[in-house]
Amino acid sequence: MPSLPPVIAEIRLAVRTALADLPEGSAIVVGLSGGADSLALAAAVAFEAPKRGLRATAVVVDHGLQEGSDEVALTAARSAATLGLDPLVVTVEVGDEGGPEAAAREARQRVLRDAAADVWATTVLLGHTLDDQAETVLLGLARGAGASSLQGMAPVRTDDEGLRWIRPLLGVRRETTRAFCRASALEFWDDPHNLDERFSRVRVRERVLPTLEAELGPGIAEALARTAEQLREDAEAFDEMIHETIEDIVEHAEAGISVSVAALAANPAALRNRIIRLVVDSEFGVSLTRTQTIEVARLVTDWAGQGPIDLPGASAARHGGRLVFTARA
C-alpha cells in the first residue's frame, strides 16, 4: 500500500488538531477561494470532518473585482462538491472604504458570518498560512503599529457573537499547500492580484522577504511567525492582569467613565497604557494611537494642570484623583 505523501499528512494533521474539540454533529464553514491554501484546507476538512461527525459547508465569495471572477467562483464550488463539501457561492459588491483589500476582507467576513448563521455553524475555518502570518507581522512592524499588530493573526479567535474563527494552517508554509494540491490532483487558481505590486503585501511577499532571506539567511518567515506567537502570549498575560486590575480602579462617571490616578501611576508604563486603551475602547469603541495614549498618560505621570485632551469621540481630563473620560457630542 503506497505511503501517504508527507505534505498531505501535514495538512490533515493540522486540520485534525483544529477540529479536535468540536462536538460531534457540529456544523463548520470553510472559506474557499479556489487558491491552493483554501483548497488544501477544504480537501483536508472533507477528509477529516466526517470522521468526527461534523457537517462542513464550503463558502465561495465572488468579489467581482476581476473579469471572470464568477467562473473562478463556480470552479471552486465544483471542486468543493467533488470533495464532498456542500458548496455555496455568494456574490458581493465591494466598496472602497479603507482601500480595496480591507473592503474585500470586510465583505468576505460578513458573508462567512451570515453563512455560518444560516447553517447553525459554530466555527469558520480560514486558509491563512505561515507565510501570510510572516507578511502580516512585517507589515505591522513597518507601520510601527505596536505589539498588538505584531501579534499577527490569531490561530483561534471568538468574536462578539460567539462565532469561532480558526486558522488551522498558520504553521504550514504556502509551498506545502501547493504541493498538497498537486499530490491530490487538485487544480488551484492563482489570483493575479497576488502578483500585483500595487499592493504592499505583494511587495513584501515578492521583494522584502526574499531580500531578507538572501541577506540574513533562511528561516525569516518562521522567525516572524514565532515572534507573533510570543507576543500573543505576552498580550494574553497582560490582558489577564488588566482585567484583574480594572475592576478595582474604574468607576462610572456622568457621561463617561473614570480611572484612579494613583492606581494608574502605581503600574508600569506598559500596563498603564494598556489600561487606558482598553477603557477608551470598551466605553467609546475607539482605538487610541500610541501618541494619543501617551498624551493621556501624561495626565497621570506628568500633570501640571493641563486641560482636557480631545480624543476621537471622547475627551480625557484629570479631576482630583481621577482620570475622567467623557463622551463628546
N, C-alpha and C positions, 0 to 999 in steps of 0.2 A: 504494500500500500504506500503510495507516494507521501512524503512528509509535507506538512503544511509550510508554505513559504514564510520565512520569519516576518516579513512586513505584514502579512495578513494576521499572523498570530499576535503581533504587537498591537495592532489597532483593535482587534477583537478583545484583547485583554483590557485595553484602556476603556472600551465601552462596557465590558462586563463589570469592571470595577465601578464605573459611574452609575450603573443600574442596580448595584448590589442591594441598596437599602430601600428600593421601591417595592411597595406591597404588591402581591400578585393581583392581577386584574386592573392595575393602574393603566391609564392612558398617557402616552407621551407623544410629543410633536417634535419632528426633526426638520430644521431649516435646511432646505435643499436648493442650491443654485444651479447645480449641474457641473460645477467645478470639481476638481479632484478631491479637495478637502471634504466638502459636504457629501460628495458621492461615496467616498470611502466610509464616512461616518454612517450614511444611510445603509450601506451594504452590511456594515458590522452590526448595526441595530437590527436589521432584518434577520440576521443570523442569531443574535443573542436574545432579542426580546421574546420570541415565542417560548424559549426555554424557561423564562421566568414568568410566563403567563401574562405578558404585557401587551397592550394594544398600541400599535405605532402608526402614526399618520405623518406623511412627508408633505410639507407645505412649501410650494414654489412661488416666489414673489416675482412677478414681472414688473420691473420698474418703468419699462417703456422708454429707457434712456438711450437705447441703441436700435438701429434698424435690425429687424429680425429677432428682437428680444422675445416676441411671442412664440416663435418656433423653438428658440432655446428653452423656454419655459416648458413647452409641451414635450420636448425631447427628455427633459429632466423628469417630468411627470411619468412618461412612459418607462423610463429607467426604474423609477420607484415602484411602479406597478409590477414590472418584471421581477424585481427583488422580493416582492410580496408585501410591500407597504401600500396603504391606502393613500393615493395622491390627491392633492388639492392645489389648484393653480389660482392665484389671486393677482389681478392687475391693479396697480395703484398709480395715482398721479403724484409725482414727487415735486415738492415746492423747491424754493431756493433759500429758505431761511437757514442761516448758519453755514451755507455752502452746500454743493451737491452731495458730497459724501455724508455729511451729517443729516441732511434732509432724507436721503435714501435710507440711511440707517434707522432713522426715526419711523419712517413709513414701514419698513420691514418689521421692526419690533412691534409696531401696532398691529400689523396683520397676524404675526405669530401669537400675540397675546389674545387677539379675538378668536383665532383658530383654536387655541388651547381651551378657551371658554366654551366654544361650540361643541367640542368632543369631550368635555369634562376632564381635560388633561391637567395634571399637577406639575408637569415638567416639560421644558423646552430644551432640546439639545442643539448646540451650535458647533460648527466645524472649525473654529479657530485653532491654529497650530502654534507650536513653539516659535516659529518664525514670525507669526503675527504678533505674539507677545513681545518678542525682542524689538520689533519695529515700533510697537506702542510705547515701550519704555524709552527707547531712543528719542522718539518724537517728544515725549514728555520732558526728557532731560534737556532737549534743545529749547523748549519753551520756558524752561525754568519754572515748571509748574508745581514743584514741591513733591513731597513724599507721597501724597495721595495719588498723583498722576503716575509716579514711578512704580506704584504697585501693579500697574498694568491691568489686565483683565482677570477677574476672579474666576477660579475653576467652578465654583458654585456660588450663586447669588440668589437670594429670595427677595422679590420685590414687595412693594407695599400691599399688593393684592394677594400675597401668599404664593405666587407662582415662582417655581424654581427654574433658574436658567443655568444649565450645566454645559461646560466645555470639556468634553472627555479627552480631546486631542491636544491640550495645551502642553503636554510633554512629548509630543510627536513632531518630528521635522516634516516640513512640507514635501520634501523629496520622498518621504516614506508613503505619504498618501498617494502620490502619483505612481509609485511602484506598486502599491496595493491595487490600484485600479488596473494597471497593466497586467498584474498577476491574476486578476479576477476577470479579465477580458471585458472591462467596463470602459466605455468611451466617455471621456470627460471633456468639458468645454473650457477653453482658455479665454477668459474675459479680456478683450483688448484694452480695457481700462487699466488692467494690471501692468501694462507696459507704457501707459500714458504718463510721461514725466511732468505733466502739468500738476499732478498730484504729489504732495510732499511724501506720502507714504511710499509711492513708487520710486521716488528719488532715493529714499532711504534704502529700499529693497535692492535697487539696481546699482546704486553708486556708493552710498555711505557704508553699508555693512560689508560689501566686498572689499572696499578700501581698508576698513578696519581689520578685516581678516588678513589681508595681504601685508599690512604694516605691523600688526600686533600678534599675528598668529591665529590659528584656528580656535574655535570654541567661543567666539564673541557672542553669538546668539544664545548659547546655553548660559553664559555668564550673565547676560542681561535678564534672562528668564529667572535665574537663581536670585538675582537682585530683587526682582519683583516679588518673588515668594518670601524672601526675608523681610522686605518692607511691609508686606501684608501681615506677617506675624507680629511685627512691631506695632503696626496700626491696630491690630486686634487687642493687643495688650494695653495700648493707650486708651482705646475705646472703653475697655472694661474699667480702667482706672477712672476715666472721666465720668462714666455713668454711676460709679460708686460715690464719686465726689459731688456730682452736680446736684443730687437731691438735697444735700445739706446746705448748699450755698446759694441756691436760686430761689427767688420768690416772685410771684406775680405782682405786677405793678399796674397802675392805671394806664391803659392803652399800651401795655408792653410787659416787660419782664426786667428784673434787676438781679445783680450778682454781687456777693460780698467782695468788697475791695481787699479786705485783709486776707480772705481765703485765696483770692487770685494771686496776691503778692507773695503768699507763702509757697506757691507752687513754682517749679522750674518753668522757664520760658516756653519750652515745647508743650507742656501740659496746659499752661495758661492760655497760649494762643489757640490750642485745640478747643478748649472750653469756650472761648469767645466765639470761634467759628461755629461750633455746634449750637450754642444758644441762639445766635442770629439765624442760622439755617432752620432750626426747629421752630422758632417763633414766627419768622417772617418769610421763610422759603427763599432766602438769599444766600449765595455763596460769596464770602468775602475774599478779596485778593490778599496776598501777603502784605502789601503796602497798607491796605485798609485795616487789616488785623493788627499790625504793628502800631498804627496810629491810635487805635482803640486801647491797646495795651499800655500806651504811654499815659493814659488817664489813670492807670494803676501804679505804674513804676516811676513816672516822671511828671507827676502832676504839679503844675504851678498856677492853678486857677484857670486854665484854658477852658474855653467854652465847648458847646456840643460839637460833635463830629458828624457830618452828614454821611450817611451810608445809603445804598440802594434800598428804598422802601422803609428806612428807619433812621433814627439818629441815636447816638450814644453820648451820654453826659454823666459826669460824676456829681452825685448829690450826697455829701457827707461820706458815710462809709459804704455807699452802694454805687455800683456802676449800673446806670439805668438805660435800657434800650426801649425806645418809644416808636410806635408806628408813625410814619409820615403820611399826611393826606396826599 
